Structures are given as C-alpha cells and as structure tokens.
Amino acid sequence: MSDESHPPAPNAAVQMLVDELGVESTRELVEIYLREFGKLRDQLASGDRKQQRFAAHSLKSSSHHMGAVALSEMMARFEERLEQPAGAALDATEVAAVEREFEVVAAPLRGFLAG
C-alpha cells in the first residue's frame, strides 16, 4: 500500500510516526506494539515485582509512542510504585484495568492496520 492511500492515523502520535517514518514503518511499529502487549501483560500478571517493573517501563514508553496517553500514565505510576522498596506488586484488578485501557487504544490501531 502506498503512503498516499493509507487510512488516517488514529491519533496525533501515530500521525507523527507516519510523517517521520512513513506508513509502512509505522504499521510495523503498530504491529509490534499490539503483538508484544500480551507478553508484557503476562509479566504484569506474574506477581514478580522485577518483571512487573520491566513490563510497566516498556509499556509506558511504547504506549506513549502509540498515543495511548492514559495507559502510558498508568504505567508510569505503576513503575514508580514498583521501584520503591516497599511498593506492592500489581494485583489482578490492576492488571485488568491495564487490559481495559489497552483495548481503548488497540481497536483504532487495529483499524489503522486493516485499512
């Protein structure tokens, strides 16, 4: 698909990627983000604070690049908490909230890929 015939970007952050990298490279990044979420979600659900912190950090950055501001901010709060010696690990309710917030941004990203 040529750059001229791509569907509109789902948000300003993805449009910036399209402008900087082109449509095909942006689509690759979107595919990676959507694919990697499952692995990172599993790390968040692991109960292991070190794995959770790594996953929160990764999702904070990648979500920001995908325009998932609320998810990125949620991950920043979790990462900060997990860095504290007395910071509690994430529980199932928090992981479920992450999944819900991910779906808010994932649907339009999937639409961008399908178009």
C-alpha positions as CSV (number, residue, x, y, z in Angstrom):
1,M,0.0,0.0,0.0
2,S,1.4,3.4,-0.9
3,D,1.6,6.2,1.5
4,E,-1.0,8.2,-0.5
5,S,-3.7,5.6,0.1
6,H,-3.4,4.8,3.8
7,P,-6.2,5.3,6.2
8,P,-6.0,8.3,8.5
9,A,-3.9,7.8,11.6
10,P,-6.0,7.0,14.7
11,N,-4.3,9.8,16.8
12,A,-1.8,12.6,16.6
13,A,1.1,10.4,17.9
14,V,0.7,7.8,15.2
15,Q,0.4,10.6,12.6
16,M,3.7,11.9,13.8
17,L,5.2,8.5,13.3
18,V,3.7,8.3,9.8
19,D,5.1,11.8,9.0
20,E,8.6,10.8,10.3
21,L,8.8,7.2,9.2
22,G,6.3,6.6,6.5
23,V,3.2,4.4,6.6
24,E,4.8,1.0,6.2
25,S,7.4,1.6,9.0
26,T,4.6,2.9,11.3
27,R,2.4,-0.1,10.6
28,E,5.3,-2.3,11.6
29,L,5.7,-0.5,14.9
30,V,1.9,-0.7,15.5
31,E,2.0,-4.4,14.8
32,I,4.9,-4.9,17.2
33,Y,3.1,-2.9,19.9
34,L,-0.1,-4.9,19.5
35,R,1.8,-8.2,19.4
36,E,4.1,-7.5,22.4
37,F,1.3,-6.4,24.7
38,G,0.3,-9.9,25.5
39,K,3.8,-10.8,26.7
40,L,4.1,-7.7,28.7
41,R,0.6,-8.2,30.2
42,D,1.7,-11.6,31.3
43,Q,4.7,-10.1,33.0
44,L,2.4,-7.6,34.8
45,A,0.2,-10.5,36.0
46,S,3.3,-12.6,37.1
47,G,3.4,-11.2,40.7
48,D,7.2,-10.8,40.3
49,R,7.9,-7.1,41.0
50,K,11.1,-7.1,38.9
51,Q,9.2,-8.4,35.9
52,Q,6.3,-6.1,36.6
53,R,8.6,-3.1,36.7
54,F,10.2,-4.1,33.4
55,A,6.8,-4.5,31.8
56,A,5.5,-1.3,33.2
57,H,8.5,0.6,31.9
58,S,8.2,-1.0,28.4
59,L,4.5,-0.3,28.2
60,K,5.0,3.3,29.4
61,S,7.3,4.1,26.5
62,S,5.6,2.2,23.8
63,S,2.1,3.3,24.8
64,H,3.3,6.9,24.7
65,H,4.5,6.5,21.1
66,M,1.2,4.9,20.1
67,G,-0.8,7.8,21.5
68,A,-2.1,5.8,24.5
69,V,-1.6,8.6,26.9
70,A,-3.8,7.3,29.7
71,L,-2.1,3.9,29.5
72,S,1.3,5.4,29.5
73,E,0.5,7.5,32.6
74,M,-0.9,4.4,34.3
75,M,2.3,2.5,33.6
76,A,4.4,5.5,34.9
77,R,2.5,5.3,38.2
78,F,2.9,1.6,38.4
79,E,6.6,1.8,37.5
80,E,7.2,4.4,40.2
81,R,5.5,2.3,42.8
82,L,7.4,-0.8,41.8
83,E,10.7,1.0,42.1
84,Q,10.0,1.7,45.8
85,P,11.4,-0.9,48.2
86,A,8.0,-1.2,49.9
87,G,6.0,-0.8,46.7
88,A,3.4,-3.5,46.4
89,A,3.2,-5.8,43.3
90,L,0.4,-5.3,40.9
91,D,-2.8,-7.3,41.6
92,A,-5.3,-8.9,39.3
93,T,-7.6,-5.8,39.5
94,E,-4.8,-3.5,38.3
95,V,-3.8,-5.9,35.5
96,A,-7.5,-6.0,34.4
97,A,-7.5,-2.2,34.3
98,V,-4.4,-2.2,32.1
99,E,-6.1,-4.6,29.7
100,R,-9.2,-2.4,29.5
101,E,-7.2,0.7,28.9
102,F,-5.1,-1.1,26.2
103,E,-8.3,-2.1,24.4
104,V,-9.3,1.6,24.2
105,V,-6.3,2.3,22.0
106,A,-5.9,-1.1,20.4
107,A,-9.1,-1.0,18.5
108,P,-8.3,2.1,16.5
109,L,-4.7,0.9,16.0
110,R,-6.1,-2.4,14.6
111,G,-8.3,-0.4,12.3
112,F,-5.3,1.6,11.0
113,L,-3.6,-1.7,10.2
114,A,-6.7,-3.1,8.5
115,G,-7.2,0.0,6.3
